[in-house]
């Protein structure tokens, strides 16, 4: 029973981290998109380096989270969990 509780806690933590990572990525994407919108004269602008780096970091974090989710799915489907 303790194993199941620990697994559920791990899964809940993973869900919370996943939600936070997707939120950060969405916000970073929105900022890059906002910075690319044309200014008053109609010419599009380039997003700042910091903004682009933030988006790339958020994307990398989300990819790492996807790998963790995939690993957990494999554990579940092979019977190593529950």
C-alpha positions in Angstrom: 0.0 0.0 0.0 2.9 2.4 0.7 4.2 1.8 -2.8 0.8 2.9 -4.3 0.8 6.0 -2.1 4.3 6.9 -3.2 3.4 6.3 -6.9 0.3 8.4 -6.6 2.3 11.2 -5.0 4.9 10.9 -7.8 2.1 11.1 -10.4 0.5 14.0 -8.7 3.8 15.9 -8.6 4.4 15.1 -12.2 1.0 16.5 -13.2 1.6 19.7 -11.2 5.0 20.1 -12.8 3.5 19.4 -16.3 0.8 22.0 -15.8 3.4 24.6 -14.6 5.7 23.8 -17.5 2.9 24.1 -20.1 1.8 27.4 -18.5 5.4 28.8 -18.7 5.7 27.7 -22.3 2.4 29.2 -23.3 3.3 32.5 -21.7 6.7 32.5 -23.4 5.2 31.7 -26.8 2.6 34.5 -26.3 5.4 37.0 -25.5 7.4 36.0 -28.6 4.3 36.3 -30.7 3.4 39.7 -29.1 6.9 41.0 -29.9 6.7 39.8 -33.5 3.5 41.8 -34.1 3.9 44.8 -36.4 4.4 48.1 -34.7 2.4 51.3 -35.6 4.2 51.7 -39.0 3.3 48.1 -40.1 6.8 46.6 -40.0 7.2 43.4 -37.9 9.8 43.4 -35.2 12.2 40.8 -33.9 11.7 39.4 -30.4 14.4 40.1 -27.9 17.2 37.6 -27.3 16.0 37.1 -23.7 12.5 36.4 -24.8 13.7 33.8 -27.4 15.9 32.1 -24.8 13.1 32.0 -22.3 10.9 30.3 -24.9 13.6 27.8 -25.8 14.2 27.0 -22.2 10.5 26.5 -21.6 10.3 24.2 -24.7 13.2 22.1 -23.4 11.6 21.8 -20.0 8.4 20.6 -21.6 10.3 18.1 -23.7 11.9 16.7 -20.5 8.5 16.5 -18.9 7.2 14.6 -22.0 10.0 12.1 -21.6 9.1 11.6 -17.9 5.5 11.1 -18.7 6.4 8.5 -21.4 8.6 6.7 -18.9 5.8 6.5 -16.4 3.4 5.3 -19.0 5.8 2.5 -19.9 6.2 1.5 -16.3 2.4 1.4 -16.0 1.8 -0.6 -19.1 4.5 -3.1 -18.3 3.1 -3.7 -14.9 5.8 -2.1 -12.8 3.3 0.2 -11.3 0.1 -1.0 -9.6 
